[in-house]
């Protein structure tokens, strides 16, 4: 596995697609750009948080996903 970049110097982005369903609360299908932010802890597991890129700042407060860094793998490695 490749070394994880320091989030203070660069960030990773990944394209994700939302899915259009029959639920009227869901919006239309669109591309969403995500930014991966890695926070390193000395006494705990490092965390990777995905937040929407190119969205209003308010979206970062409500639309995010965090996981222990050791559980995050590169997409190419998972194929």
N, C-alpha and C positions, 0 to 999 in steps of 0.2 A: 504494500500500500504506500502511496506517495505521502510525503510529509505534508501536514496541514499548514497552510500559510498563516502567518501572523495577521490577525484581523486589523491590526493598527496600520499595516502597510498595504494590504490588498484584501479584496473580498471576492468570493465566488458567487456567480449567479447561475441560476438554472431556470429553464423555461418550464412552466407548468400550465396545464389547461384545466379550466373549470368545465364541468359537464352540464349541458342544458338538459333539464328533466321536466317532468310534467308539473312539478311543484311551482305554483305561480310566484312564490317568494324568491325563487332562484332567478338570477339575471341571465342574460344571453351568454352564450359561449364566448370566451375571450382568452387571450394570452395573458399570463401573469408572470412577471419577472420577479425572482426571489433573490434576496441577498443573504448569504450565510455569515453570521457573526459568531466567532469563537471566543469564549471567555475562559481563560486558564486559571485554575485555582491551585494553590500549593497544598492544601489539606483535603481536597475533595476532587471528584471527577470533573474534568473540563466539560463545558457545555457548548453545544452548537445550537444557535437559534436562527431559524429562517423567518425573515420578515419580508413583506411585499416591497418591491422597489418600484419607483415611479408612481407611487400612490400618495395621497395626502398624509401628512404626519399622523393624523388621528388613526389611520389604518394600522400603523405600527403598534398602537396601544391595544388593538382588539383582534388583529389577524396575525398571529405568530405561532410558531411551533418550536419547542425546545426539546433536546434530547442529550443524553450523555454522549460525549464525543466518541467514546469507544464503540458506540452502537451505530455510528454513521459511517457508511461506506461509499466509495466512489461508484458512480453509476456503471462505468465500464467494468469494474471489478465484480459487480453483482450480476452481470449478464452471463 
